[in-house]
Amino acid sequence: MKTILNSQISILKMLAIILFIFTFSSCKKVSNHCEEWEVTDEYSVYGNCFFCDGNNRTLTLVFCGDGLKDAKAGNTIVMSDDGCCRFTRTFKRLVGTL
């Protein structure tokens, strides 16, 4: 009776070890790479419109993960375009890495 109990405990210990190893080996390391960029936000009027509801400004913003895919000095991306007013963001310079 005691040997059966010992073998069951041994099997349970093995399964616990396998489960522990499997759990931590399947984890991905999440990249926390972030960069601080100086950007210029610009609003421009086109078409038959007279004004845009926004101010042109230069900001320092932090981008991480997928937000870094467009982060290259001189790169301009269209943030929004409603057919009257276009909002663009231009990456000026990399300030630092966080």
Secondary structure, DSSP 4 states (H G I P E B T S, - for coil): -HHHHHHHHHHHHHHHHHHHHHHHHSPPPPP--EEEEEEEEEEEE-TT----SS--EEEEEEEEGGGGTT--TT-EEEEEE-SSEEEEEEEEEEEEE-
